[in-house]
Amino acid sequence: MGALPGFLEEYAMSIAVRRRSPAYVLLGPDARVVEAGGELARYGLRDLAVGDDVTARADFLAGMLPASDETIELPALTVGEGQHADVHIGVADGTTFVLLFDATARVMRQSALQQKGNDLDLLRGRTVRAAGPLPADHLVDAANVNLRRVAVVRVHLILVGEDEDEPVLDSTRVVETRRAQRLVREELRRQAGLTLETGAAEACAAFGLLSTTGVPERQAIDAARAVLAIVGLIPGVAACIGVASGAVAASEPTSDAVPIVIGPPFDHALRLALLVGPGCVLADDETVTHTQGLERDFVGWTGSQTGPGPLFVRRGNPPRHGELAGVLSALGVVLLEVRQDGILFPTGVVPDWADALLEWEGRASGGLRPADELSFLANFLVDAAEFWDRGEVGFQRSGIWTELDEGGENQAFEALALVGSGGERLLALDFLSEAYTERQELLQQARETRLSFEALQAEIQKKDVLLHCIVHDLKAPLSSIVGALSLLNTRELAPDKVASLLEIGLRQAQRQEDLIRQVLDVFAAEIRELESFESDPRRAPDLSQCLRDAVDSYRPAYQDADVELTLDATEGEMRVVGVADRLERAIANLLENALRYSPAGTRTEVAVENEDGHVRVTISDRGPGVDPEVAEKLFDRFVRGSAGGSSGLGLYYCRITLRSWGGSVGYEPRPGGGSVFWLRLVRAL
Amino acid sequence: MIRKKICLLGAFSVGKTSLVQRLVHSIFSERYQTTVGVRIEKKTLMLDGNDVSLVIWDLQGEDEFQKLRESYLRGSSGALLVADGTRPHTVDIAILLRDRLRDVCGNVPAELLINKADLTDEWAVDPRAVAALDGADSEPIVTSAKTGAGVEGAFESLARRILGGGA
């Protein structure tokens, strides 16, 4: 990987520097201050003034001046009460500089870890002694100690949030865990020559369980201490517990290991250890005194104050799956062991959320079963039983399901049926929150994209058909025009024939022009659909005038077709919401439509009637009417009747135009035969 | 009380969850929210004086991102196969899902719903043509989760067929 680009390097540096509270002092040849700045107060140099002798104010500089050309770094110097700094002293451009960076947090952390490391041997000794009264299978076999003493090292990396008392263990921060894993692995290899294997279970690997066996105990404890020191320095991974064993057989790491909790934050680490621990857990921290609460939460454990911190001893049988259960509990996952009778037995603490899913099978038995109403889990257990019966090590997921909680919120869950390496039948229940939301959002985006794609495809198909129809309609009159012109060009014709051919050509050209105008009208109307319109009665269009203009312009065509056209409208003004020229176009489209289907010798009537706050214009013809199947889609784009000569856009234009003004357009059969098309417009008041 | 499990099956975004929300909670949201996995709701219907409790499994829509798990269908007494009236290919998916339902549950009652009847401008499915498809159980029911049209009737119709068939 190459170096950072210049601009990015500058930015990264500025962040890194700011976080470390820098301060500087520039000095003359006599160690007197020439210039100073930054967070000097942090380092006990408040009110440092030009001309001051810096060595009189900063003991840590005594003997360090004058500086040599080679810059020296003094890490973790104590510069005040509980205050530590990394100090750099050097010369640049002939000026001596002292640069200070805050190191207090790092020093404190290292100090605490070192202290714990130093106490570890003593604690371990006390633990072994305290374990004396335990049942035989939990005792350390002293006779084996010298020759066969080996350890199991398990390192649980725990991610924490801003508040160190509240561990945050979510998948979004797995990267930090993985980074921690890598560093731990490298350190162990370097320190102890160990190669750690990541935990077998995928879930454990993701959240940082590392384990190895067959390690000499002394080496294991040193390694665990080193691991703690490393992990403590990783941002976002502020805690870890190292569980070092007592004596176990090299080839049989068993449950008689004695865990020693050595990592902060202590309460969480201790709880995890109690879940993990096989027989006894020694707390290495004097702050842990609340044994009562832990005894309540961890049934079967008894705490007693034997040293700086309490020793917890398990009186019952150690859980067979305690370690996995412990890790999963920390992740909010419930792990249950499944007995042959189908009863589920929790291997750790059952959280509140699981109450919605599980019911106690009688408190005395300590067993659980799916809640009566929980059909999903009951259904999955059928599949799970088949899986368990196969006995193959692995797991089977239920898939995600959601249930309404008491507050009416949907909560998401997933179950896993597991078969352990020892043939154990396990059921894990996971309460999904962020993971579910993330998955849903991703899926939602993918599907919305798919829906947009489908809608676009449908639109393109419609446009293709529309284009085909338009081309077809434009071609028909063009053929007539070409035919008429060809005849005029190739034959000597009588004057009356010439006139006839010219009239045909002209009529067809006009028809073609009308079609083109309609197409252009529609495209323009679609664009203008959201534009403003006139609703002020002083400027709103006069419907009466629009009707008269439209009827007058179509009267010659109706006369040619021998169809009577009548207008029954008031003489006075009738202002409606809309735009005059587009309203006239809409009326004209209905008149043209009526003419197209009206047989010769019939009548088309245009009438106006007032409705409450609206005006209704009707255009009634005595044509064949509209087929009911076609009527449903009559005002859709490019729906055409049987007569031809239409682009199928005229009625569509009416619909989108009227709708944009708050009006409407429709069709109904005319009693006695024929069609009634109507426009309903809002009165401009 | 009689208790029956039914499933809602169909392509994504046909309105399965909206139909259930309309029936159970009398609400409708314009916002499409995809279902991950299974949502389970309950609704009691009164049929001929008897209470029938439906345990409704609202299953995730099937597409290239999510597949139907056939184990979800186990124990179903019937199903509503939902298609979107504005997306003709969703009818094909509904019919394919009906076949898978029969593979798992046998010949249990299934109603085909053509949803989104409120979007008449964009309607692109002819219920009569759908009814003519080979092997259709019965006439499709046209529904609108938005207006509520046909929704309760569709669930009642399925429940009646389940009870009538002794499933």
Contacts between the chains, C-beta under 8 A, distances in Angstrom:
chain1	res1	chain2	res2	distance
A	373	B	42	7.7
A	375	B	5	6.4
A	375	B	40	6.4
A	375	B	55	5.4
A	375	B	57	7.7
A	376	B	38	6.1
A	376	B	40	5.7
A	376	B	57	7.8
A	379	B	71	7.1
A	379	B	72	7.3
A	379	B	74	6.1
A	379	B	75	6.5
A	380	B	71	7.6
A	382	B	71	7.6
A	382	B	74	6.7
A	383	B	71	5.1
A	399	B	37	5.1
A	399	B	38	7.0
A	399	B	69	5.6
A	399	B	72	7.5
A	400	B	36	5.2
A	400	B	37	3.1
A	400	B	38	7.3
A	401	B	37	4.9
A	401	B	38	4.2
A	401	B	39	7.3
A	401	B	40	6.6
A	402	B	36	7.9
A	402	B	37	6.7
A	402	B	38	7.1
A	402	B	39	4.8
A	402	B	40	7.3
A	403	B	40	6.3
A	404	B	41	7.5
A	410	B	39	6.9
A	412	B	36	7.2
A	412	B	37	7.2
A	414	B	37	7.7
A	436	B	36	6.5
A	439	B	36	5.6
A	440	B	33	7.7
A	440	B	34	6.3
A	440	B	36	4.9
A	443	B	34	5.1
A	443	B	36	6.1
A	443	B	65	5.8
A	443	B	66	7.0
A	444	B	32	7.6
A	444	B	33	6.9
A	444	B	34	4.7
A	446	B	65	5.6
A	447	B	12	5.3
A	447	B	13	6.2
A	447	B	32	7.7
A	447	B	34	5.3
A	447	B	61	7.8
A	447	B	63	7.2
A	447	B	65	7.2
A	448	B	32	7.0
A	450	B	12	7.7
A	450	B	63	7.2
A	451	B	13	5.9
A	451	B	32	7.5
A	454	B	87	6.5
A	458	B	124	7.7
A	632	B	120	7.9
A	636	B	121	7.2
